[in-house]
């Protein structure tokens, strides 16, 4: 077997949440291009992603899913397993940011509850239901998408930071618990990326300049620059890696 064969996902089945657009869409396409069959999950319409995956020749199904709702996640897991009979990869990409960045003492509790429900509860539910299937089939790989904000914190973003920090500790806890079942659980923590969520920041020269000044590489990352890390953690190339947090941040946390 050549070294590149370790990255080959032919015969594997992957689930990607938040796959309708942005990073989730690119992750799904990358998995399909390396041979995986795909299950796409999102509250939004995943039609565009599905059509792109179909061009690769990889089988693909999609489901409208609210990851914060247990019955919705349970249905997703049952239907995915019914369709493909196994799940080898789960990428928990779905998540939301805060709508307001007001002082925490004035922040609405409802916003806290919603962000925690999607980012942390949703990730937990997907890990729970797909992890159970992986345990029963003898192994699998889970990749949870966190952020550097879950490691260092950001002012006026308590819900987002707490939810993403929770994802990291959830990752480590599950990695320890499921290692004996050959289920690997890792996380990826990007810094600022050029996505729809950062459009406003990048549109403000003052805000953008101030942020990139803190990044040694002096720019936001591109979503495509995360794909190598995702493929590594999803594939047999990382067969001895579990409980790790792979930071993709242009050097931000090295300071």
N, C-alpha and C positions, 0 to 999 in steps of 0.2 A: 504494500500500500504506500503510495506517495504521500508526501506531507499535505498536499492540497486536498487529498481525499478526505482528510479529517474535517474539512469544512463543507463537504458534500452532504446535502440534506435530502437526497433522493430517497423516497420511501418513507419519509417522516411526515407527520401531520402537525401543523402549527396553528395555534389560536392567537389572534392579535385583537386586543380590544382598542377602541378608539381608532378604528381603521378607516374611517370615512375620508380623512384628509390629513394633511401635515405629516408629522413624524410617523404616525400610525400607518398611513398609506405607504410611505416609503419603506417602513419595516416589512410590511406585508409583501410588497413587490420584491424586496431583497430576498426574503425567504422563498418566494415562488421561483425566482431566477436561479436559486441554488438547488431547486428540485423538490421543495416541500409542497404538499397539498395544504390548502388554507381554509380556516374557519374565521370569518370576519365578524366582529361584533361592534355595534355602535348604536347610539340613539338616532343618529343622523343617517341619511341614505348612503349606503356604501356602493352604489351602482357604479360610480366612476372607477373606484378601486377594483371592483370585481371585473370590469371590462378590461382593465390593464393587465390583471392577473391572467385572464383567459387568453390573452395574446401570448403568454409564456408557455401555454400548454398545460399548466398545473391545474388540477381540479380545485374548485373554490366554491364555497357556500357562504352565505351571509345571513345574519340574524339581527333584528332590532332588539337591543338589549340595554336595560338600565342596570348597570353594575351595582348600584346602591341598593337594589331590590333583590332580596334573596330568591324569591320565586322566579324572577327573570333570569338570574344567573344559573339556578338549578335547571331551568328549561334549556338554556344555552348548552350547558354541559351534557345533558341527556341527549339533545338533538345532535350535537357534535359527535358524541360517541356512537350514537345510532348510525350516523352517516359513514363514519370512517373506522369504527370498531377500536380505535385507539387514539390517544393524544400524546404526542412526544414532546411538544414545545408549547409553552404558554408565555406570551409577552403581555404583561399588564401595563399597557401604555395609556389607557384612558384616564383622564384627570381634568380638573378644572382649576382655575386660579381665582383669587378673590376679585370681586367686582369693585370693591372700594378699598382704598388704602388710607383710611382715616385713623386718627389716634385710637389705640386699642380700647381705651376707656370709654370711647363713644361708639365703638363698632357694634353692629347688630348681632345678637346671638344667633339669629336665623342664618346669617352668612357663615358663621363658624360651623353650625350644624351641617349645612349643605356641603361645604368643602371637605369636612371630615368624612361625611357619608360617602362621597364619591371617591376621594383620593385614598382614604385608609380603609373604610369599611368595604368599599368596592374591590380593592385589591385583595383584602382578606377573603371575601366571599369567592372570588375567582380562584385564589390559591386553594381554598378549602375544597371546592367541588372538583376542580381539575386535578388537584393534588391527590385526592382520594382515588381518582381513576389511574393516575400514574403509579401510585403505590400498588394498586391491584394488578397492574400490568407489568410491574417490575422495574420501573424507572422512568425518568423524564427530566426535562430542564425547564425551569421557570425563571424568567427575567422580569424583574420589577423596575419600572422607570421611576426614579426619584429625581433629585436635583441637588445642586450644591447648597440651595437654600434649606435643605433638610440636614445640612452638616454645620453651616455657619450661622444661619439665621439672617433675616432681613427685617428692618424696622417696619412697623405698621402692617405686617403680613403674618400675624400669629397663626391663623388657621392654616394657611398654605404651608408655612414652615413646619408646624407641628404635624400636619398630615404626612408630609414627605419624610420627616424624621421618623415618624411611626412606620412608614414603609421600609426604611432601612433596618430598624430593629425587628420588624416582622420578618424580613428577609433572613436575618441572622438566626432568629429563633427557629424558623422552619428548616433552615439548612441543618441545624444541629439535630432537630427532631427526625428529619426525613433522610438523613445521609445513609442510614442503615437500609433504607428501601431503594437506594440508588436514584433518589430524586434530588437533583441539584437545584438550589435556589440562590440566585445572585441578583444584584441590583446594578443599575447604571445611573450615574449622577452627572448629567450635563449642566453646564452653566448657561448663560444667555445664548439662545439660538435665534436664527433668522426664521421666525415662524409668525403665524397670524397673531399669536399672543403678544409678540413684541413689536408689532407694527407701529403702535403709538410711540413707543420708546425710540424706535429708529427714526421716526418722523421728526422728532424733536432733536435738533442739533445739540442743544445744551445737555439734554438728558443722555443722549447717545455718547457724546464726547466724554462726559463724566464717567459713564460706565466702562467704556473701553479703556479708559486711562487706568482702570484697576486690573485689567487683564494683560498679562505679559505679552500675549500675541497681538494685542491691540485691535481686536475685532470680535464680533459675535461669531459663534460657530454656525456652520451650515448643517441642516438635518442629515445630509448625506454623510457627514463626517462621523456620525454615530453608528453607521451601518456595520462597519468592520467590527466594532465592539459588540454589537448585538449578535452578529453571526458567530463570533468567537464563543460567546456564552451559550448560544443555542446549539452549537455543534459539538462533536466529539473532540474537537481541538481543545476544549476546556474540561475534559473528563475528570480532572483532578482539582477543579475549582468549584467551591461552594461556600456560601456565606460571605462572599466578597462584594465590595462596592467598587465598581470601575468608574473612576472620575474622568470625565471628558470636558475639560474646562479651559483650555488654552493656557494652562499654568496658574490659574487663579488661586488654587488652594496650596500651591507650592510656596507662597509668600509667607 
